Amino acid sequence: MLYQQIASNKRRTVLLIILFFLLLSAIGYALGYLLAGQGDFGVIIALIIGGIYAIIMIFQSTSVVMSMNHAREVTEAEEPEFYQIVEDMAMVAQVPMPKVYVIDDPALNAFATGSSPDKAAVAATTGILRVMNREEMEAVIGHEISHVRNYDIRISTIAVALASAVTLLSSLGGRMMWYGGGRRRRSDDRDSGVEMLILVFSLIAVMLAPLAASLVQLAISRQREYLADAGSVELTRNPQGMIKALRKLEGQGAMKEPVDSASAALYINEPTKTKRGFQELFYTHPSIADRIARLERM
């Protein structure tokens, strides 16, 4: 059951990344058509911008993300138990020892980042280090090391970059049209039903692209969380440790310090938790109850 779930989640993530690139192409086509009457040219520009964003994020992700989340690097002497747990889980997963960071925040949370296992870093809040026992912390760090081993950290980074690119293109297109940039040919004799349909599609694409990008990013994040929960069980051979840790996370509130929306998906637990009702659909994480249920079925 465990390995079937891992394989299934990997397949779904590949499909979601493909969907992200299709979305980027769609917004590029819409902008090219609206602003210059050349949709194909817009697709090329959009893919170039998305690629540039992804490359920049891949090479600078660790330092940028840790800085955004006010994390400080610690040594084994400063946090011996935390450091040793990270070292043990990395050894079991057969990945290089990540750098270790601590975030001064009473909320219970942790995350991993980096462009590859040899450039990875793991961070935990002071709250989670204080509240969870060793069994539970091993499960949490096993979850984060699974992200590292499975290259989830790279996928999440690329998703952040592509979402940022879509938002930038949509914002740029909206401003250019608002200030008179959308002077594509307003056809003369060539107005037709097809032309009007493409125009309507383009306008809708520009307006809804950021929302669609956010939804794809959420879907990627949620699938990777299920996979990392299963990976933690594989590394620790202790499903109850992960279940106990998740139950402690379930009743926790938001992080004390503001969390940038771009890095929210990296955390083991939804870091904002400021929304209620229908808006919970836009959380970067599946519900804790659902994650626990999946582990219990295993």
JOWODA-V203540 format. One record per pair of residues at least 6 apart in sequence whose C-alpha atoms are under 7 Angstrom apart, sorted by sequence separation. I is the first residue (numbers start at 1). J is the second residue. D is the distance in whole Angstrom. If there is no record, write none. Layout:
i:I j:J d:D
i:I j:J d:D
This chain:
i:32 j:38 d:5
i:33 j:39 d:4
i:90 j:96 d:6
i:114 j:120 d:4
i:147 j:153 d:6
i:176 j:182 d:6
i:233 j:239 d:5
i:32 j:39 d:4
i:76 j:83 d:5
i:90 j:97 d:6
i:113 j:120 d:6
i:114 j:121 d:6
i:264 j:271 d:6
i:113 j:121 d:5
i:30 j:39 d:6
i:32 j:41 d:6
i:112 j:121 d:6
i:113 j:122 d:7
i:233 j:242 d:7
i:29 j:39 d:4
i:32 j:42 d:4
i:87 j:97 d:6
i:112 j:122 d:4
i:29 j:40 d:6
i:31 j:42 d:6
i:111 j:122 d:6
i:112 j:123 d:6
i:111 j:123 d:5
i:259 j:271 d:7
i:29 j:42 d:5
i:110 j:123 d:5
i:111 j:124 d:7
i:270 j:283 d:7
i:28 j:42 d:4
i:29 j:43 d:5
i:110 j:124 d:4
i:270 j:284 d:6
i:28 j:43 d:4
i:109 j:124 d:6
i:110 j:125 d:6
i:270 j:285 d:6
i:109 j:125 d:6
i:255 j:271 d:5
i:269 j:285 d:7
i:28 j:45 d:7
i:83 j:100 d:7
i:108 j:125 d:6
i:254 j:271 d:5
i:255 j:272 d:6
i:25 j:43 d:5
i:28 j:46 d:5
i:107 j:125 d:7
i:254 j:272 d:5
i:106 j:125 d:7
i:108 j:127 d:5
i:109 j:128 d:6
i:254 j:273 d:5
i:265 j:284 d:5
i:103 j:123 d:7
i:105 j:125 d:5
i:106 j:126 d:6
i:107 j:127 d:5
i:108 j:128 d:4
i:249 j:269 d:7
i:253 j:273 d:6
i:254 j:274 d:7
i:264 j:284 d:7
i:25 j:46 d:6
i:96 j:117 d:6
i:98 j:119 d:7
i:99 j:120 d:7
i:100 j:121 d:6
i:101 j:122 d:6
i:102 j:123 d:5
i:103 j:124 d:6
i:104 j:125 d:6
i:105 j:126 d:6
i:106 j:127 d:4
i:107 j:128 d:7
i:24 j:46 d:6
i:25 j:47 d:7
i:95 j:117 d:6
i:96 j:118 d:5
i:98 j:120 d:5
i:99 j:121 d:4
i:100 j:122 d:5
i:101 j:123 d:4
i:102 j:124 d:5
i:103 j:125 d:4
i:104 j:126 d:5
i:105 j:127 d:6
i:24 j:47 d:7
i:98 j:121 d:5
i:99 j:122 d:6
i:100 j:123 d:6
i:101 j:124 d:7
i:102 j:125 d:6
i:103 j:126 d:6
i:98 j:122 d:6
i:102 j:126 d:7
i:74 j:100 d:6
i:73 j:100 d:6
i:74 j:101 d:6
i:73 j:101 d:4
i:74 j:102 d:7
i:120 j:148 d:7
i:72 j:101 d:5
i:73 j:102 d:6
i:71 j:101 d:6
i:72 j:102 d:5
i:71 j:102 d:5
i:72 j:103 d:7
i:117 j:148 d:5
i:71 j:103 d:5
i:112 j:144 d:6
i:117 j:149 d:6
i:70 j:103 d:6
i:111 j:144 d:6
i:112 j:147 d:7
i:116 j:151 d:6
i:112 j:148 d:7
i:170 j:206 d:5
i:170 j:207 d:7
i:115 j:153 d:6
i:116 j:154 d:6
i:250 j:288 d:6
i:114 j:153 d:6
i:115 j:154 d:5
i:170 j:209 d:7
i:113 j:153 d:5
i:114 j:154 d:7
i:170 j:210 d:7
i:112 j:153 d:7
i:246 j:288 d:6
i:166 j:209 d:7
i:167 j:210 d:5
i:166 j:210 d:6
i:221 j:265 d:6
i:166 j:213 d:7
i:243 j:292 d:6
i:163 j:213 d:5
i:62 j:113 d:6
i:163 j:214 d:7
i:62 j:114 d:5
i:89 j:141 d:7
i:61 j:114 d:6
i:85 j:138 d:6
i:89 j:142 d:6
i:61 j:115 d:7
i:95 j:149 d:6
i:86 j:141 d:6
i:90 j:145 d:6
i:59 j:115 d:7
i:89 j:145 d:7
i:93 j:149 d:7
i:239 j:295 d:7
i:58 j:115 d:5
i:159 j:217 d:6
i:62 j:121 d:7
i:222 j:284 d:6
i:221 j:284 d:6
i:222 j:285 d:5
i:221 j:285 d:7
i:222 j:286 d:6
i:226 j:291 d:7
i:218 j:284 d:5
i:152 j:224 d:7
i:147 j:228 d:6
i:146 j:228 d:5
i:143 j:228 d:5
i:146 j:231 d:5
i:143 j:229 d:6
i:146 j:232 d:6
i:143 j:231 d:6
i:143 j:232 d:5
i:142 j:232 d:4
i:139 j:232 d:6
i:142 j:235 d:6
i:142 j:236 d:7
i:58 j:154 d:7
i:139 j:236 d:7
i:58 j:157 d:7
i:57 j:157 d:6
i:139 j:241 d:6
i:140 j:242 d:7
i:160 j:262 d:6
i:139 j:242 d:5
i:54 j:158 d:5
i:57 j:161 d:6
i:136 j:241 d:5
i:140 j:245 d:7
i:135 j:241 d:6
i:136 j:242 d:6
i:139 j:245 d:7
i:54 j:161 d:5
i:53 j:161 d:5
i:54 j:162 d:7
i:136 j:244 d:7
i:53 j:162 d:7
i:136 j:245 d:5
i:50 j:161 d:7
i:50 j:162 d:6
i:53 j:165 d:7
i:50 j:165 d:5
i:49 j:165 d:7
i:108 j:249 d:6
i:24 j:166 d:6
i:31 j:173 d:6
i:93 j:235 d:7
i:92 j:235 d:6
i:108 j:252 d:7
i:107 j:252 d:7
i:35 j:181 d:6
i:107 j:253 d:7
i:35 j:182 d:4
i:37 j:184 d:5
i:107 j:254 d:7
i:34 j:182 d:6
i:35 j:183 d:6
i:36 j:184 d:5
i:37 j:185 d:7
i:107 j:255 d:5
i:35 j:184 d:5
i:107 j:256 d:7
i:34 j:184 d:6
i:105 j:255 d:7
i:105 j:256 d:6
i:112 j:266 d:7
i:111 j:266 d:6
i:111 j:267 d:4
i:110 j:267 d:6
i:111 j:268 d:6
i:109 j:267 d:7
i:110 j:268 d:6
i:109 j:268 d:6
i:109 j:269 d:6
i:34 j:202 d:7
i:31 j:202 d:7
i:30 j:202 d:4
i:30 j:205 d:7
i:30 j:206 d:7
i:27 j:205 d:6
i:27 j:206 d:6
i:27 j:209 d:7
i:69 j:259 d:7
i:20 j:213 d:7
i:20 j:216 d:7
i:65 j:263 d:7
i:16 j:216 d:7
i:16 j:220 d:6
i:13 j:220 d:6
i:13 j:223 d:7
i:9 j:223 d:6
i:9 j:227 d:6
i:6 j:227 d:5
i:2 j:230 d:6
i:2 j:298 d:7
i:1 j:298 d:6
